[in-house]
Amino acid sequence: MARIYTFVNQKGGVGKTTTTVNLGSYLASAGQRVLVVDLDPQANATSCLGVDKSTVAGGTYEALLGSAATPFILLNEKLKLALLPSSPSLAGAEVELVDELARETLLKRALEPLIERYDYILVDCPPSLGLLTVNGLVAARDGVIVPVQCEYLALEGLGQLTQTIQRVRSALFPDLKVRGVVLTMFDPRTNLSTDVVSEVNRHFPNQVFKAVIPRSIRLAEAPSYGLPISAYAPSSVGAQAYESLAKELLKGDGKRIVA
């Protein structure tokens, strides 16, 4: 049965999609059956995996509307990674789904038929706290993973995100929990990065992953080639960091690496 993790942070540019895609690729290379769900209308996760969003005939939008999700899943044979892609049509979902019955649980219901097919389902949310993100939170049966950029402004939004998680927990999903916080774009040359690490650990004691993702030119370049870092620059420091993060997650989940 799949573990479902939702990656969320209402601030853009914190490495959320980068973390979703690269963690997914290393989990897949470790022998796990992985599905990446692109819940962002910008379709960045879709592009990062080499799929042109303008060519997507069906994806998360259709899945939310109740169409069978399975036909829209794309499989990258080389990466052994599955993708439920996003497309421009998802941009109108926030408005179109308002009148849907139990609209906050649409993604959860769409993923239920897929739970037995995968070991991990990773949901990449948009950089906002709207209806799509709420759907992602309600679907996160095994927890939320929060990427946090090692800069001061990234800390300011954590309080708002925590409040949103609390509201979803009290109104929709009492078992919602934070699986962990991933520190991204760490620059060891600055005191600020070190200060942010300390502050995040203070706010989320025992919930911060030990693997810290550094600033990396290779990580920034990889999406333009439609590849995760594991395929684009596997020997880079960014690749090593995400590989360590995958191993840490697998160990914490009691999973055995089979490849």
C-alpha positions as CSV (number, residue, x, y, z in Angstrom):
1,M,0.0,0.0,0.0
2,A,1.4,3.4,-1.0
3,R,2.6,6.0,1.4
4,I,1.2,9.3,0.2
5,Y,3.2,12.4,1.0
6,T,2.2,15.9,0.0
7,F,4.9,18.6,-0.6
8,V,3.6,22.0,0.4
9,N,4.8,25.5,1.0
10,Q,2.8,28.6,0.0
11,K,6.0,30.5,-0.8
12,G,7.3,29.9,-4.3
13,G,11.0,29.3,-5.2
14,V,11.8,27.2,-2.1
15,G,12.6,24.0,-4.0
16,K,9.3,22.2,-3.6
17,T,9.0,20.8,-7.1
18,T,12.7,20.1,-7.2
19,T,12.4,18.1,-4.0
20,T,9.3,16.2,-5.2
21,V,10.9,15.2,-8.5
22,N,14.4,14.4,-7.3
23,L,13.3,12.6,-4.2
24,G,10.9,10.6,-6.4
25,S,13.6,9.6,-8.8
26,Y,15.9,8.4,-6.1
27,L,13.1,6.4,-4.4
28,A,12.4,4.8,-7.8
29,S,16.1,4.0,-8.3
30,A,16.0,2.4,-4.9
31,G,13.4,-0.1,-6.1
32,Q,10.3,1.7,-5.0
33,R,7.2,2.0,-7.3
34,V,6.7,5.8,-7.3
35,L,4.0,8.1,-8.7
36,V,4.5,11.8,-8.9
37,V,1.2,13.8,-8.9
38,D,1.5,17.3,-10.4
39,L,-1.2,19.3,-8.7
40,D,0.3,22.7,-9.7
41,P,-1.3,24.5,-12.7
42,Q,2.2,25.7,-13.6
43,A,3.0,22.1,-14.3
44,N,6.6,22.4,-13.3
45,A,6.9,18.8,-12.1
46,T,5.5,17.7,-15.4
47,S,8.2,19.8,-17.3
48,C,10.9,18.6,-15.0
49,L,10.2,15.0,-16.1
50,G,10.4,15.9,-19.8
51,V,6.7,16.2,-20.6
52,D,5.4,19.2,-22.6
53,K,2.4,20.4,-20.6
54,S,0.7,21.6,-23.8
55,T,0.6,18.0,-25.1
56,V,-1.0,16.6,-22.0
57,A,-4.4,15.1,-23.0
58,G,-5.5,14.3,-19.5
59,G,-4.1,14.5,-16.0
60,T,-4.8,15.8,-12.5
61,Y,-7.6,18.1,-13.7
62,E,-9.5,15.2,-15.2
63,A,-8.7,13.0,-12.2
64,L,-10.2,15.6,-9.9
65,L,-13.3,15.8,-12.0
66,G,-13.9,12.1,-11.5
67,S,-12.5,10.6,-14.7
68,A,-10.4,7.4,-14.2
69,A,-6.9,8.5,-13.2
70,T,-5.2,5.4,-14.6
71,P,-5.2,6.2,-18.3
72,F,-3.6,9.6,-17.7
73,I,-0.6,8.2,-15.9
74,L,2.7,8.5,-17.9
75,L,5.5,6.1,-17.2
76,N,9.2,7.0,-17.8
77,E,10.7,3.6,-18.5
78,K,14.3,4.9,-18.1
79,L,13.6,6.5,-14.7
80,K,11.1,3.8,-13.7
81,L,9.0,6.7,-12.5
82,A,5.3,7.3,-13.1
83,L,3.7,10.8,-13.5
84,L,0.1,12.0,-13.2
85,P,0.8,15.2,-15.2
86,S,-0.7,18.7,-14.9
87,S,-1.9,20.7,-17.9
88,P,-3.2,24.3,-18.5
89,S,-6.8,23.2,-17.9
90,L,-5.9,22.8,-14.2
91,A,-5.6,26.6,-13.9
92,G,-9.4,26.9,-13.8
93,A,-9.9,24.2,-11.2
94,E,-10.0,26.5,-8.2
95,V,-13.1,28.2,-9.6
96,E,-14.7,25.2,-11.4
97,L,-14.5,22.8,-8.4
98,V,-16.1,25.2,-5.9
99,D,-19.6,23.8,-6.4
100,E,-18.4,20.1,-6.4
101,L,-19.7,18.0,-3.5
102,A,-16.9,17.4,-0.9
103,R,-14.6,19.4,-3.0
104,E,-11.7,19.1,-0.5
105,T,-11.6,15.3,-0.9
106,L,-11.5,15.1,-4.7
107,L,-7.8,14.2,-4.9
108,K,-8.0,11.7,-2.1
109,R,-10.8,9.9,-3.9
110,A,-9.0,10.0,-7.2
111,L,-5.9,8.4,-5.7
112,E,-7.7,5.6,-3.8
113,P,-7.7,3.2,-6.8
114,L,-4.0,3.7,-7.2
115,I,-2.9,3.0,-3.6
116,E,-2.1,-0.7,-4.2
117,R,-0.1,0.0,-7.4
118,Y,2.6,2.1,-5.8
119,D,4.9,2.2,-2.8
120,Y,5.0,6.0,-2.8
121,I,2.7,8.7,-4.2
122,L,4.3,12.2,-4.0
123,V,1.9,15.1,-4.5
124,D,3.5,18.4,-5.7
125,C,1.2,21.3,-4.7
126,P,1.0,24.9,-6.1
127,P,2.7,27.7,-4.1
128,S,-0.5,28.8,-2.5
129,L,-3.0,27.8,0.2
130,G,-6.1,27.5,-2.1
131,L,-8.4,24.6,-2.9
132,L,-5.8,22.6,-4.8
133,T,-3.4,22.7,-1.9
134,V,-6.2,21.8,0.6
135,N,-6.9,18.8,-1.6
136,G,-3.3,17.8,-1.4
137,L,-3.3,18.1,2.4
138,V,-6.4,16.0,2.7
139,A,-4.9,13.3,0.5
140,A,-1.7,13.2,2.5
141,R,-2.5,10.1,4.5
142,D,1.1,9.7,5.6
143,G,2.0,13.3,6.1
144,V,3.2,16.6,4.7
145,I,6.8,17.3,3.6
146,V,7.7,20.9,3.8
147,P,10.7,22.2,1.8
148,V,12.1,25.4,3.4
149,Q,14.6,27.6,1.7
150,C,17.5,28.6,3.9
151,E,16.7,32.3,3.7
152,Y,15.0,34.7,6.1
153,L,11.8,35.3,4.1
154,A,11.2,31.6,3.9
155,L,10.7,31.5,7.7
156,E,7.9,34.1,7.6
157,G,5.5,31.8,5.8
158,L,5.9,28.9,8.1
159,G,3.5,30.3,10.7
160,Q,0.8,30.7,8.1
161,L,1.4,27.2,6.7
162,T,1.2,25.7,10.2
163,Q,-2.1,27.5,10.8
164,T,-3.5,26.1,7.6
165,I,-2.4,22.6,8.5
166,Q,-4.1,23.0,11.9
167,R,-7.3,24.2,10.2
168,V,-7.3,21.2,7.8
169,R,-6.6,18.9,10.7
170,S,-9.5,20.3,12.8
171,A,-12.1,20.5,10.0
172,L,-11.3,17.8,7.5
173,F,-8.5,15.4,8.4
174,P,-7.7,14.9,12.1
175,D,-4.8,12.6,11.4
176,L,-2.9,15.1,9.2
177,K,0.7,15.4,10.3
178,V,4.0,16.9,9.3
179,R,6.3,14.0,8.1
180,G,9.3,16.3,7.9
181,V,10.9,19.5,6.9
182,V,13.5,19.6,4.1
183,L,16.1,22.4,4.2
184,T,16.9,23.6,0.7
185,M,19.3,26.0,-1.0
186,F,21.7,25.8,1.9
187,D,24.8,28.0,1.5
188,P,27.5,27.1,4.0
189,R,29.3,30.3,3.3
190,T,26.6,32.5,4.9
191,N,25.7,32.9,8.5
192,L,22.1,33.3,7.5
193,S,21.8,29.8,6.2
194,T,23.1,28.4,9.4
195,D,20.8,30.7,11.4
196,V,17.8,29.4,9.4
197,V,18.7,25.8,10.0
198,S,18.8,26.5,13.8
199,E,15.5,28.4,13.7
200,V,13.7,25.7,11.7
201,N,14.9,23.0,14.0
202,R,13.6,25.1,16.9
203,H,10.2,25.4,15.4
204,F,10.0,21.7,14.2
205,P,12.0,19.7,16.8
206,N,12.7,16.2,15.7
207,Q,10.9,16.8,12.4
208,V,13.8,18.2,10.2
209,F,15.5,15.8,7.9
210,K,19.2,15.5,8.4
211,A,19.9,15.6,4.7
212,V,20.3,19.3,3.7
213,I,20.0,20.3,0.1
214,P,22.7,22.8,-1.0
215,R,22.6,25.5,-3.6
216,S,23.6,23.9,-6.8
217,I,24.0,25.0,-10.4
218,R,23.4,21.5,-11.5
219,L,20.1,21.3,-9.7
220,A,19.0,24.6,-11.3
221,E,20.0,23.3,-14.8
222,A,18.4,19.9,-14.7
223,P,14.7,21.0,-15.2
224,S,15.7,22.7,-18.5
225,Y,16.7,19.3,-19.8
226,G,13.6,17.6,-18.5
227,L,15.6,15.4,-16.2
228,P,15.9,14.8,-12.5
229,I,19.3,15.3,-11.0
230,S,19.9,11.6,-10.7
231,A,19.9,11.4,-14.6
232,Y,21.4,14.8,-15.3
233,A,24.4,15.1,-12.9
234,P,24.4,12.0,-10.6
235,S,27.8,12.9,-9.2
236,S,27.0,16.4,-8.2
237,V,26.6,17.6,-4.6
238,G,22.9,18.2,-5.2
239,A,22.4,14.6,-6.4
240,Q,24.2,13.2,-3.4
241,A,22.0,15.3,-1.1
242,Y,18.8,14.0,-2.6
243,E,20.1,10.5,-2.6
244,S,20.8,10.9,1.1
245,L,17.3,12.3,1.6
246,A,15.7,9.3,-0.1
247,K,17.7,6.9,2.0
248,E,16.7,8.8,5.2
249,L,13.0,8.7,4.2
250,L,13.2,5.0,3.3
251,K,14.9,4.2,6.6
252,G,12.3,6.2,8.6
253,D,9.5,4.4,6.8
254,G,11.0,1.0,7.5
255,K,11.4,0.3,3.8
256,R,14.1,-2.0,2.4
257,I,16.2,-0.8,-0.6
258,V,15.9,-3.6,-3.2
259,A,17.9,-2.1,-6.0
